Amino acid sequence: MQIRMEYPDRWSIEQIRKFVESSGELELQGQSRLAVYAWVRATLIHQEYASRQRSEKGLIRGFMSKVSGRSVPQITRLIRQFLQSGEIVSRPVTRPVFPRKYTAGDVTLLAQIDQAHQRLSGPATRRILQREFQQFGKPEFERLSKISVSHLYNLRSSSAYRRQATQFDTTKAVQIRIGERRKPEPNDRPGYLRVDTVHQGDWEGLKGTYHINAVDAVTQWEIVGCTAKISEAYLLPVLEAMLHQFPFRILGFHSDNGSEYRNKDVARLLNKLLVEFTTSRPHKSSDNALVEGKNGAIIRKHIGWGHIPAGQAERVQKFYTAHFNPYLNYHRPCGFATITTDTRGKRKRVYKTKDYATPYEKLKSLPNPESYLKPGLDLAQMDHIALAYSDTEWAQKMHRAKVALLRKVKLESPFPPQF
């Protein structure tokens, strides 16, 4: 309901007093800010506010608050402005503007890094940004190399970033006693592998490929292979080729209790290489947790769940050897936990930003790292591989090869996979 009051600004002081006393719970509201400001100015002029006694000023101030619908502090500010300048005007809103440290170009660079590396964790991405500037000398990464992990996530949640960065068979139990059922003890020595199998799945009766994932427990050096079947005739050549790709001598081989590894042929291969063979213990899921975590974070993230026919295994294996495995070990940072034990014996893993490094960096940080390398291999040769491309350049090179591979798989498959 609208109420129009005729000339309330010209009322006498007694009329104002009676209105304030009788209005009680009545609530009024001015039509607009400009109309209220004009009415308050007219009231102050006609009532000769500046010459009034203190009690009358308080009465007029309360009257203007009641009629305009503004609070008494708001009316007080308008009166102060009128007494200082003779006018009441709407002042523009002023908010502090803080300097912007990271530009739109930095956000674009971050989006490119995340696209190339499949959006790693904040600490791992920060390590790549540091390496791009410090190790590979790219000046455009100078600001991003100093970014905190928390602010990195702030940039990822910005609208500018989002516009640019858009994107199993169970193992069978066996009863044969091959491999000792215990957790390996590397004692900070590289060469103790955790191994697991990832099945790409069957489709309409067509068998899919199997990915073999092997991760070193100390350096997280990772080699991935691919085979058409997990029978001995197919698995052993791939497994042997994978073991040769590790730069250090293999000392231990740990798997779950699936029959693809726990058989006489694999045991014979490991015995020939003088490698101890251990398998996971019952009800101890942490025995092989390292490689199982890598299955999702590496293989599923990059290859996905789409069906790849078994006939494409050799082509996938070549991609792993030429592009994927060098990327994982020379250009993709991993987290290395700092383990503390409290007074009750409970172990706690803490991942700090400084603990992120590539597997090659971790290998070089070990005491006397060249003592672990295979004959004929030295750190100078490995440095040449690591520094030939920056992390992002190799990631982009790997990504192009992966896209070409998956495109060929899709074209030649009778059931095109969805990646």
C-alpha positions in Angstrom: 0.0 0.0 0.0 1.3 3.5 -0.9 0.7 6.5 1.4 1.3 10.0 0.2 2.0 12.6 2.8 1.5 16.3 1.9 4.4 18.5 2.7 5.7 16.7 5.8 8.9 18.7 5.5 7.0 21.9 6.3 5.3 20.6 9.5 5.7 22.5 12.7 7.8 21.0 15.5 4.6 20.2 17.4 3.1 18.3 14.4 6.4 16.4 14.1 6.3 15.5 17.8 2.7 14.3 17.7 3.5 12.2 14.5 6.5 10.5 16.1 4.6 9.7 19.3 1.5 8.3 17.5 3.1 6.4 14.7 4.1 3.5 17.0 4.8 0.4 15.0 4.0 2.0 11.6 6.8 1.4 9.0 7.3 3.7 6.1 9.7 3.5 3.1 10.8 6.2 0.6 10.2 5.6 -3.1 13.8 5.9 -4.2 17.2 7.0 -2.9 17.2 10.2 -4.9 13.7 11.1 -3.7 14.7 10.4 -0.1 17.8 12.5 -0.4 15.8 15.4 -1.9 13.2 15.2 0.9 15.7 15.1 3.7 17.5 18.2 2.2 14.1 20.1 1.9 13.2 19.2 5.5 16.5 20.4 6.9 16.1 23.7 5.1 12.5 24.3 6.1 13.0 23.3 9.7 16.2 25.4 9.9 17.9 22.4 11.5 21.2 24.1 12.1 19.7 26.7 14.5 17.5 24.2 16.5 18.1 23.2 20.0 19.7 19.8 20.7 16.4 18.1 21.8 14.6 19.4 18.7 17.4 18.2 16.4 17.0 14.7 17.9 13.2 14.9 17.3 13.7 16.0 13.7 16.3 13.3 13.1 13.9 10.6 14.4 11.1 12.0 12.3 13.1 11.8 9.1 14.2 8.3 9.9 10.6 7.2 10.4 9.2 8.8 7.2 12.1 7.8 4.9 12.6 4.3 6.3 16.3 4.9 6.8 18.1 4.1 10.0 19.1 6.9 12.4 22.9 6.5 11.6 22.1 6.8 7.9 20.1 10.0 8.5 22.9 11.3 10.7 25.4 10.8 7.8 23.1 12.6 5.4 22.7 15.5 7.9 26.5 15.7 8.3 26.9 15.9 4.5 24.3 18.7 4.2 25.9 20.7 7.0 29.4 20.4 5.3 28.4 21.1 1.7 24.8 22.2 1.6 23.9 19.3 -0.6 23.1 15.6 -0.3 24.3 13.5 -3.2 24.8 9.8 -3.8 28.4 8.9 -3.4 29.9 6.2 -5.6 30.8 2.9 -3.9 34.6 2.6 -3.4 36.1 -0.8 -2.8 39.8 -1.6 -2.5 41.4 -2.9 -5.6 44.4 -5.1 -4.9 47.2 -5.6 -7.5 46.9 -8.8 -9.5 50.1 -10.9 -9.3 49.2 -13.6 -11.8 48.1 -12.5 -15.3 45.7 -14.1 -17.8 48.8 -15.4 -19.6 49.8 -17.3 -16.4 46.4 -18.9 -16.2 46.7 -20.0 -19.8 50.2 -21.5 -19.1 48.8 -23.4 -16.1 45.9 -24.7 -18.2 48.4 -25.9 -20.8 50.5 -27.6 -18.1 47.5 -29.4 -16.7 46.3 -30.5 -20.2 49.7 -31.9 -21.0 50.2 -33.7 -17.7 46.5 -34.8 -17.2 46.1 -32.4 -14.2 48.4 -33.7 -11.5 48.1 -32.8 -7.8 48.9 -29.3 -6.7 52.4 -30.1 -5.3 53.4 -32.1 -8.4 52.2 -29.3 -10.7 54.1 -26.7 -8.7 57.3 -28.8 -9.0 56.9 -28.9 -12.8 56.4 -25.1 -12.9 59.6 -24.7 -10.9 61.5 -27.1 -13.2 60.2 -25.3 -16.3 61.8 -22.0 -15.1 64.8 -23.1 -13.0 66.0 -26.2 -14.9 64.8 -25.5 -18.4 65.2 -21.7 -18.3 61.8 -20.7 -19.6 61.2 -17.1 -18.5 57.4 -17.2 -19.0 57.2 -19.5 -16.0 59.0 -17.1 -13.6 55.9 -16.0 -11.7 54.2 -19.4 -11.7 57.4 -21.0 -10.4 56.9 -19.1 -7.1 53.2 -19.9 -6.7 51.9 -21.5 -3.6 50.0 -24.8 -3.8 46.9 -23.2 -2.3 46.8 -20.3 -4.8 47.4 -22.8 -7.6 44.1 -24.4 -6.7 42.6 -20.8 -6.6 43.7 -20.3 -10.3 42.3 -23.7 -11.2 38.8 -22.7 -9.8 38.8 -19.4 -11.8 36.4 -19.0 -14.7 39.3 -18.1 -17.0 41.0 -21.4 -16.2 37.8 -23.4 -16.6 37.2 -22.0 -20.1 40.6 -23.3 -21.3 41.0 -26.6 -19.4 38.0 -28.7 -20.5 38.4 -32.4 -20.4 38.0 -55.6 -14.5 38.6 -59.2 -14.2 39.2 -60.5 -10.7 42.4 -62.5 -10.1 42.1 -66.2 -9.6 43.4 -67.8 -6.4 46.0 -70.5 -6.8 47.2 -73.2 -4.5 50.7 -73.7 -5.8 53.5 -72.6 -3.4 55.6 -70.2 -5.6 56.9 -67.0 -4.1 57.3 -66.2 -0.4 54.2 -64.5 1.1 55.7 -61.5 2.8 56.2 -57.8 2.4 59.5 -56.9 0.7 62.1 -54.9 2.6 64.1 -52.7 0.2 65.9 -50.8 3.0 66.2 -47.7 0.8 67.7 -49.6 -2.1 66.1 -49.3 -5.6 65.3 -52.5 -7.5 62.4 -53.9 -5.4 59.4 -53.9 -7.8 55.6 -54.0 -7.1 53.8 -55.5 -10.1 50.1 -55.7 -11.0 47.9 -56.3 -14.1 45.2 -53.9 -15.5 42.7 -55.5 -17.9 41.3 -53.2 -20.6 38.1 -55.2 -20.7 36.3 -57.4 -23.2 33.6 -56.2 -25.6 31.0 -58.3 -27.4 33.1 -61.4 -27.0 36.3 -59.7 -28.2 39.2 -59.9 -25.8 41.0 -56.8 -24.6 44.6 -56.0 -23.9 46.3 -56.4 -20.5 48.6 -53.7 -19.1 51.5 -54.8 -16.9 52.5 -52.1 -14.4 55.8 -52.4 -12.5 56.8 -49.7 -9.9 60.0 -49.5 -7.9 59.2 -49.2 -4.1 62.0 -46.6 -3.4 62.3 -44.3 -6.4 58.7 -45.0 -7.9 60.5 -45.7 -11.2 57.6 -47.1 -13.3 57.6 -49.2 -16.4 54.3 -50.1 -18.1 53.9 -52.9 -20.7 51.1 -54.3 -22.7 50.3 -57.9 -23.7 47.5 -59.5 -25.7 47.0 -62.3 -23.1 48.3 -63.1 -19.7 49.3 -66.7 -20.5 53.0 -67.5 -20.2 53.7 -67.4 -23.9 52.5 -63.8 -24.2 53.4 -62.5 -20.8 57.0 -63.6 -20.4 58.5 -61.7 -23.4 56.8 -58.5 -22.3 57.8 -58.9 -18.7 61.4 -59.6 -19.6 61.5 -56.5 -21.9 60.0 -54.4 -19.0 62.7 -55.6 -16.6 65.4 -54.6 -19.1 64.0 -51.0 -19.2 64.8 -50.4 -15.5 68.1 -48.5 -15.2 69.1 -50.4 -12.0 69.5 -54.1 -11.2 66.3 -55.8 -10.2 66.5 -57.3 -6.7 62.9 -58.1 -5.8 59.6 -58.9 -7.6 56.4 -58.6 -5.6 52.9 -59.4 -6.9 49.5 -60.4 -5.7 48.5 -64.0 -5.8 47.1 -64.1 -9.3 48.1 -67.0 -11.5 49.5 -64.8 -14.2 52.6 -64.2 -12.0 52.5 -67.0 -9.5 53.5 -69.8 -11.9 56.6 -71.9 -12.7 57.5 -69.9 -15.8 57.7 -66.5 -14.1 59.5 -68.1 -11.2 62.0 -69.6 -13.6 62.6 -66.2 -15.3 63.1 -64.5 -11.9 65.5 -67.2 -10.7 67.6 -66.8 -13.8 67.9 -63.1 -13.0 68.6 -63.9 -9.3 65.5 -61.9 -8.2 63.7 -62.7 -5.0 60.0 -63.4 -5.6 57.4 -62.4 -2.9 53.6 -62.3 -3.0 51.0 -60.4 -0.9 49.9 -61.7 2.4 46.2 -62.3 3.2 44.4 -59.4 4.8 47.3 -57.0 4.1 46.1 -54.7 1.4 49.0 -52.3 1.9 51.5 -54.9 0.5 50.8 -54.0 -3.1 49.1 -50.6 -2.6 51.8 -48.6 -4.3 51.3 -50.2 -7.8 47.5 -50.4 -7.3 47.4 -46.7 -6.7 49.4 -46.1 -9.9 46.9 -48.3 -11.9 44.3 -45.6 -11.4 46.4 -42.5 -11.3 48.5 -43.4 -14.4 47.0 -46.1 -16.6 43.3 -45.4 -16.2 43.9 -41.6 -16.3 45.8 -41.7 -19.5 44.4 -44.8 -21.3 40.9 -44.8 -19.9 38.4 -47.6 -19.7 37.6 -47.9 -23.5 38.0 -51.3 -25.1 41.3 -51.9 -26.8 41.4 -55.2 -28.8 44.1 -57.7 -28.0 45.5 -57.4 -31.5 46.6 -53.8 -30.7 48.8 -54.9 -27.8 52.1 -54.6 -29.8 51.2 -51.1 -30.9 50.4 -50.0 -27.3 53.6 -51.7 -26.1 55.7 -49.6 -28.6 54.0 -46.4 -27.4 54.8 -47.2 -23.8 58.4 -47.9 -24.5 59.1 -44.9 -26.7 56.9 -42.2 -25.1 55.0 -43.1 -22.0 57.7 -44.7 -19.8 60.3 -41.9 -20.4 57.6 -39.3 -19.5 56.7 -41.1 -16.2 60.3 -41.4 -15.0 62.0 -38.2 -16.2 59.2 -35.7 -16.4 56.3 -36.5 -14.0 56.8 -35.6 -10.3 55.7 -38.1 -7.6 55.1 -37.6 -3.9 57.5 -39.2 -1.5 56.0 -39.3 2.0 57.9 -38.4 5.2 56.9 -41.1 7.7 56.7 -40.3 11.4 55.9 -42.6 14.3 54.2 -41.3 17.4 54.6 -42.5 21.0 52.0 -45.2 20.5 53.8 -46.6 17.5 51.3 -45.3 14.9 52.9 -44.4 11.6 51.8 -41.2 9.8 52.6 -40.2 6.2 53.0 -36.5 5.5 53.5 -35.2 1.9 55.3 -31.9 1.8 55.9 -29.7 -1.3 59.6 -30.3 -1.1 59.1 -34.0 -1.2 57.8 -34.0 -4.8 60.3 -35.1 -7.4 60.6 -37.2 -10.6 61.7 -40.8 -10.2 65.0 -39.9 -11.8 65.5 -37.0 -9.4 64.8 -39.4 -6.5 67.3 -41.9 -7.9 70.0 -39.2 -8.1 69.3 -38.1 -4.5 70.2 -41.5 -3.1 73.7 -41.9 -1.7 76.1 -43.1 -4.4 73.4 -43.5 -7.0 75.7 -44.9 -9.8 76.4 -47.9 -7.7 72.8 -49.1 -8.4 73.0 -48.6 -12.1 73.3 -51.5 -14.6 76.8 -51.9 -16.3 77.4 -49.6 -19.2 74.9 -47.0 -17.9 75.8 -43.7 -16.0 74.1 -40.6 -14.9 75.5 -38.5 -17.7 73.7 -40.6 -20.3 70.5 -40.4 -18.2 70.9 -36.6 -17.8 71.0 -36.3 -21.6 67.6 -38.0 -21.8 66.1 -36.0 -18.9 67.2 -32.6 -20.3 66.6 -33.1 -24.0 63.0 -31.8 -23.5 61.3 -29.9 -20.8 58.6 -31.6 -18.7 55.8 -30.0 -20.6 57.4 -30.4 -24.1 57.7 -34.2 -23.5 54.2 -34.4 -22.1 52.8 -32.7 -25.2 54.9 -35.0 -27.4 53.6 -38.0 -25.5 50.1 -36.7 -25.7 50.2 -36.4 -29.5 51.5 -39.9 -29.8 48.8 -41.2 -27.5 46.0 -39.4 -29.5 47.4 -40.9 -32.7 47.5 -44.4 -31.1 44.0 -44.2 -29.8 42.7 -42.9 -33.1 44.2 -45.9 -34.9 42.8 -48.2 -32.3 39.4 -46.7 -32.8 39.5 -46.9 -36.6 40.7 -50.5 -36.7 38.4 -51.8 -34.0 35.2 -53.6 -35.0 33.7 -52.1 -31.8 35.0 -48.5 -31.6 36.0 -47.7 -28.0 34.9 -44.6 -26.1 37.9 -42.8 -24.6 
